[in-house]
Amino acid sequence: MKGLKTEEKIKLILQRREAMIKLCLSACVHCSLCAESCFKFHNHSKDPSYMPSYKALHSIGKIFRKKGKLKDEEFEEMKDLIWNKCVLCMRCYCPMGISIPLLIAAARAVCREKGYYRTYDVISKRIEKSKKVLTK
């Protein structure tokens, strides 16, 4: 993908995964059973934004519907959703057979191309803050 513009790279990412994305997005029956397999969902007071289906539908679902043409604010919100609310542990279970980790990985690929990704110095700052709170 060297030499391609960002928009072209995103288009290529979506084209390569189009059949899988379409199938998975159309197969979701919004049953919420996948939430039971997600430890992040349980550890965050069952906040709906931690549900695997929510993360998939509001990341790659949104990217796919808008053909990758999202506003920077939308990518910024998505960044939190797909990196901070999901660790891609592969424990998501969908009774319909949807591969939620593949959907979130696709969203991450698009976000990386746009320059939105987890920055580890932010995490380091959080760790430092936590250490200060714990040592008080």
C-alpha positions in Angstrom: 0.0 0.0 0.0 3.0 2.2 -0.3 2.5 5.3 -2.4 -1.2 5.4 -1.9 -3.1 8.3 -0.4 -4.8 7.8 3.0 -8.2 7.8 1.4 -7.1 5.2 -1.1 -5.7 3.0 1.6 -8.9 3.1 3.6 -10.9 2.3 0.5 -8.6 -0.7 -0.1 -9.0 -1.9 3.6 -12.8 -1.7 3.3 -12.8 -3.4 -0.1 -10.7 -6.3 1.0 -13.0 -7.0 4.0 -16.3 -5.9 2.3 -18.0 -9.3 2.2 -17.1 -10.1 5.8 -18.2 -6.7 7.1 -21.5 -6.8 5.2 -22.3 -10.3 6.4 -21.4 -9.6 10.0 -23.2 -6.3 10.2 -26.4 -7.8 8.6 -26.2 -10.9 10.8 -26.2 -9.0 14.1 -29.6 -9.4 15.7 -28.8 -7.1 18.7 -29.3 -9.9 21.2 -26.5 -8.6 23.5 -25.4 -12.1 24.3 -21.8 -11.2 23.3 -21.7 -8.8 26.3 -21.7 -11.8 28.7 -18.3 -12.9 27.3 -16.6 -9.5 27.7 -14.7 -8.9 30.9 -14.4 -5.2 30.1 -18.2 -5.0 30.0 -18.5 -6.6 33.4 -15.7 -4.6 34.9 -17.3 -1.3 33.9 -20.7 -1.7 35.5 -22.2 -3.2 32.3 -21.8 0.1 30.5 -23.4 -0.6 27.0 -20.5 1.1 25.2 -18.3 -1.9 26.4 -20.5 -4.4 24.7 -18.7 -6.2 21.8 -21.6 -5.6 19.4 -21.7 -1.9 20.3 -18.0 -1.5 19.7 -18.2 -3.3 16.3 -21.4 -1.5 15.1 -20.1 1.9 16.2 -16.7 1.5 14.7 -16.4 -0.5 11.5 -20.2 -0.3 11.0 -20.0 3.5 11.0 -16.8 3.5 8.9 -18.4 1.1 6.4 -21.7 3.1 6.1 -19.8 6.3 5.6 -17.2 4.7 3.3 -14.4 5.9 5.5 -15.4 9.5 5.3 -15.7 10.5 8.9 -15.0 13.7 10.7 -11.9 13.9 12.9 -14.1 14.0 16.0 -15.7 10.8 15.0 -12.4 9.1 14.6 -11.3 10.5 18.0 -14.4 9.0 19.7 -13.8 5.7 17.8 -10.2 5.6 19.0 -11.4 5.3 22.6 -13.9 2.7 21.7 -11.7 0.3 19.8 -8.5 0.7 21.9 -9.5 1.6 25.4 -12.7 -0.3 25.6 -11.4 -3.5 23.8 -8.2 -5.4 24.2 -8.9 -7.8 21.3 -8.7 -10.8 23.7 -10.8 -12.8 21.3 -13.2 -13.9 24.0 -16.2 -12.4 22.3 -18.8 -15.0 21.7 -21.6 -14.4 19.2 -24.3 -17.0 18.8 -24.8 -15.8 15.2 -21.2 -16.6 14.4 -20.1 -13.0 13.9 -16.3 -12.5 14.3 -16.4 -9.4 16.4 -12.6 -9.3 16.9 -12.1 -9.2 13.1 -14.5 -6.3 12.8 -12.7 -4.3 15.5 -9.4 -5.2 14.0 -10.6 -3.8 10.6 -11.7 -0.6 12.4 -8.3 -0.3 14.0 -6.6 -0.7 10.6 -8.7 2.2 9.2 -8.1 4.4 12.2 -4.3 3.8 12.1 -4.3 4.9 8.4 -6.0 8.1 9.5 -3.5 8.6 12.3 -5.8 7.7 15.2 -4.3 5.0 17.4 -3.4 4.3 21.0 -0.4 6.3 22.2 1.5 4.6 24.9 2.9 7.7 26.5 -0.7 8.5 27.4 -0.9 5.2 29.1 2.5 5.8 30.8 1.0 9.1 32.2 -2.0 7.2 33.5 0.3 4.7 35.2 2.3 7.5 36.8 -0.9 9.2 38.0 -2.0 5.8 39.5 1.3 5.4 41.3 1.0 8.8 42.8 -2.5 8.1 44.0 -1.5 4.7 45.5 1.5 6.1 47.3 -0.5 8.8 49.1 
